[in-house]
Amino acid sequence: MLKWRSPSSGTRVVSHPPMRISVIAVGRLRPPFQDDVEHYRKLLAGLARVELIEVREEEKVPPRIPERAHLVLLASDGREFDSIEFSKWLEERRQEGLDLCFVIGGPRGLDLERCDTRLSLGRITLPHQLARVVLLEQVYRAHKILAREPYHY
């Protein structure tokens, strides 16, 4: 934890180390989604340490899940958040001191025996490549909300 005084207001500010976020996805990312994922990965640099892991088959997912990570499976029947709720949820995970690991299944979906949270990006079905873009955009938006910085595109 870093402590410093804001030059503009003199207010004491506490800054936490960046959260480590892994995104494990079944299948390869292809254009045009590659550019969008890289765009949000660059925007998140400094806010979170984001690791993107691609696996070919579902049975290769469990060994890639980091230890001590809060495991989040993206699933159509998962919990839905608005952006403010998601930012608060993200901050609660950071306060717990755990890394986050999001798992995105391939075209046929994925079910894991153990997950801490089932998250839905909405009731519509998204292509798994687009789900990566939407997830990273929401993680970036959550960080901007928590920092009380404007975010509109």
Kinemage of the C-alpha trace (Angstrom):
@kinemage 1
@onewidth
@group {chain A} dominant
@subgroup {mainchain}
@vectorlist {calphas} color= white
{ca met a 1} P 0.000 0.000 0.000
{ca leu a 2} L 1.409 3.382 -1.022
{ca lys a 3} L 0.557 6.608 0.815
{ca trp a 4} L 1.065 10.105 -0.597
{ca arg a 5} L -0.423 13.585 -0.544
{ca ser a 6} L -2.294 14.935 -3.524
{ca pro a 7} L -0.436 18.019 -4.826
{ca ser a 8} L -3.654 19.787 -5.762
{ca ser a 9} L -5.555 19.365 -2.498
{ca gly a 10} L -2.969 18.187 0.016
{ca thr a 11} L -5.327 15.339 0.865
{ca arg a 12} L -3.726 12.113 1.983
{ca val a 13} L -4.321 9.453 -0.649
{ca val a 14} L -3.878 5.724 -0.190
{ca ser a 15} L -3.018 3.807 -3.329
{ca his a 16} L -3.165 0.030 -3.421
{ca pro a 17} L -0.966 -2.106 -5.654
{ca pro a 18} L -2.583 -3.000 -8.954
{ca met a 19} L -4.899 -5.991 -8.884
{ca arg a 20} L -3.799 -9.087 -10.792
{ca ile a 21} L -6.459 -10.240 -13.224
{ca ser a 22} L -6.196 -13.377 -15.345
{ca val a 23} L -8.550 -14.041 -18.232
{ca ile a 24} L -8.516 -17.645 -19.381
{ca ala a 25} L -10.360 -18.141 -22.643
{ca val a 26} L -11.029 -21.242 -24.692
{ca gly a 27} L -10.135 -20.635 -28.335
{ca arg a 28} L -7.975 -18.201 -30.244
{ca leu a 29} L -8.688 -14.526 -30.508
{ca arg a 30} L -8.955 -13.396 -34.123
{ca pro a 31} L -9.450 -10.092 -35.939
{ca pro a 32} L -11.239 -7.760 -35.456
{ca phe a 33} L -11.385 -8.619 -31.739
{ca gln a 34} L -7.584 -8.732 -31.276
{ca asp a 35} L -7.269 -4.961 -31.706
{ca asp a 36} L -10.076 -4.255 -29.244
{ca val a 37} L -8.646 -6.587 -26.584
{ca glu a 38} L -5.205 -5.004 -26.989
{ca his a 39} L -6.759 -1.519 -26.734
{ca tyr a 40} L -8.321 -2.279 -23.333
{ca arg a 41} L -5.243 -4.149 -22.159
{ca lys a 42} L -3.183 -0.987 -22.781
{ca leu a 43} L -5.770 1.202 -21.038
{ca leu a 44} L -5.654 -1.136 -18.017
{ca ala a 45} L -1.856 -1.002 -17.748
{ca gly a 46} L -1.054 0.641 -14.414
{ca leu a 47} L -4.565 0.010 -13.117
{ca ala a 48} L -4.372 -3.777 -13.082
{ca arg a 49} L -1.934 -6.467 -14.131
{ca val a 50} L -3.884 -8.287 -16.819
{ca glu a 51} L -2.795 -11.680 -18.102
{ca leu a 52} L -4.591 -13.182 -21.076
{ca ile a 53} L -4.335 -16.958 -21.397
{ca glu a 54} L -5.710 -18.886 -24.354
{ca val a 55} L -6.334 -22.614 -24.185
{ca arg a 56} L -7.438 -24.914 -26.977
{ca glu a 57} L -9.571 -27.324 -25.047
{ca glu a 58} L -11.761 -27.122 -21.988
{ca glu a 59} L -9.846 -29.798 -20.079
{ca lys a 60} L -6.768 -27.548 -20.114
{ca val a 61} L -8.496 -24.774 -18.139
{ca pro a 62} L -8.229 -26.007 -14.506
{ca pro a 63} L -4.406 -26.304 -14.455
{ca arg a 64} L -4.115 -22.703 -15.716
{ca ile a 65} L -6.170 -21.223 -12.862
{ca pro a 66} L -3.863 -19.345 -10.470
{ca glu a 67} L -3.814 -20.407 -6.822
{ca arg a 68} L -5.438 -17.982 -4.389
{ca ala a 69} L -7.571 -16.476 -7.121
{ca his a 70} L -11.244 -15.646 -6.883
{ca leu a 71} L -12.519 -17.765 -9.780
{ca val a 72} L -15.213 -16.202 -11.964
{ca leu a 73} L -16.908 -18.248 -14.665
{ca leu a 74} L -18.708 -16.265 -17.339
{ca ala a 75} L -22.034 -18.000 -17.773
{ca ser a 76} L -25.385 -16.990 -19.212
{ca asp a 77} L -27.096 -18.006 -15.949
{ca gly a 78} L -24.657 -16.046 -13.779
{ca arg a 79} L -25.134 -12.927 -11.699
{ca glu a 80} L -25.752 -9.720 -13.641
{ca phe a 81} L -24.380 -6.325 -12.548
{ca asp a 82} L -24.727 -2.802 -13.792
{ca ser a 83} L -21.415 -0.937 -14.119
{ca ile a 84} L -21.593 0.674 -10.657
{ca glu a 85} L -22.402 -2.658 -8.977
{ca phe a 86} L -19.584 -4.354 -10.876
{ca ser a 87} L -17.086 -1.700 -9.781
{ca lys a 88} L -18.127 -2.181 -6.138
{ca trp a 89} L -17.850 -5.967 -6.522
{ca leu a 90} L -14.379 -5.572 -8.048
{ca glu a 91} L -13.293 -3.333 -5.155
{ca glu a 92} L -14.571 -5.882 -2.619
{ca arg a 93} L -12.408 -8.567 -4.272
{ca arg a 94} L -9.396 -6.227 -4.162
{ca gln a 95} L -10.029 -5.527 -0.466
{ca glu a 96} L -10.024 -9.285 0.158
{ca gly a 97} L -6.496 -9.353 -1.266
{ca leu a 98} L -7.251 -12.037 -3.828
{ca asp a 99} L -6.355 -12.066 -7.485
{ca leu a 100} L -9.190 -12.462 -9.972
{ca cys a 101} L -9.418 -15.143 -12.610
{ca phe a 102} L -12.146 -14.884 -15.235
{ca val a 103} L -12.837 -17.965 -17.367
{ca ile a 104} L -14.583 -17.669 -20.721
{ca gly a 105} L -15.702 -20.888 -22.374
{ca gly a 106} L -15.575 -21.612 -26.066
{ca pro a 107} L -18.463 -21.809 -28.504
{ca arg a 108} L -20.043 -24.683 -26.573
{ca gly a 109} L -19.608 -23.017 -23.190
{ca leu a 110} L -17.763 -24.407 -20.207
{ca asp a 111} L -18.674 -25.643 -16.764
{ca leu a 112} L -16.186 -25.883 -13.923
{ca glu a 113} L -16.638 -27.978 -10.799
{ca arg a 114} L -15.525 -25.121 -8.584
{ca cys a 115} L -16.027 -21.432 -9.124
{ca asp a 116} L -16.534 -18.609 -6.651
{ca thr a 117} L -18.784 -16.480 -8.839
{ca arg a 118} L -20.830 -17.095 -11.953
{ca leu a 119} L -20.982 -13.838 -13.917
{ca ser a 120} L -23.286 -13.002 -16.795
{ca leu a 121} L -22.590 -10.155 -19.205
{ca gly a 122} L -26.295 -10.098 -19.985
{ca arg a 123} L -29.057 -12.401 -21.056
{ca ile a 124} L -28.060 -12.315 -24.708
{ca thr a 125} L -25.465 -14.776 -25.958
{ca leu a 126} L -22.191 -13.198 -27.067
{ca pro a 127} L -19.548 -14.837 -29.236
{ca his a 128} L -16.763 -15.883 -26.859
{ca gln a 129} L -14.281 -13.559 -28.597
{ca leu a 130} L -16.586 -10.566 -28.137
{ca ala a 131} L -17.140 -11.562 -24.497
{ca arg a 132} L -13.408 -10.963 -23.907
{ca val a 133} L -13.697 -7.430 -25.266
{ca val a 134} L -16.820 -6.657 -23.216
{ca leu a 135} L -15.242 -8.098 -20.044
{ca leu a 136} L -12.055 -6.016 -20.385
{ca glu a 137} L -14.062 -2.899 -21.185
{ca gln a 138} L -16.141 -3.398 -18.038
{ca val a 139} L -13.035 -3.999 -15.910
{ca tyr a 140} L -11.571 -0.748 -17.278
{ca arg a 141} L -14.854 1.108 -16.689
{ca ala a 142} L -14.974 -0.240 -13.115
{ca his a 143} L -11.485 1.106 -12.408
{ca lys a 144} L -12.467 4.537 -13.770
{ca ile a 145} L -15.629 4.547 -11.644
{ca leu a 146} L -13.635 3.628 -8.525
{ca ala a 147} L -11.146 6.415 -9.268
{ca arg a 148} L -14.081 8.817 -9.711
{ca glu a 149} L -12.799 9.647 -13.183
{ca pro a 150} L -15.088 10.247 -16.154
{ca tyr a 151} L -15.499 7.447 -18.648
{ca his a 152} L -17.549 7.922 -21.770
{ca tyr a 153} L -16.849 6.684 -25.290
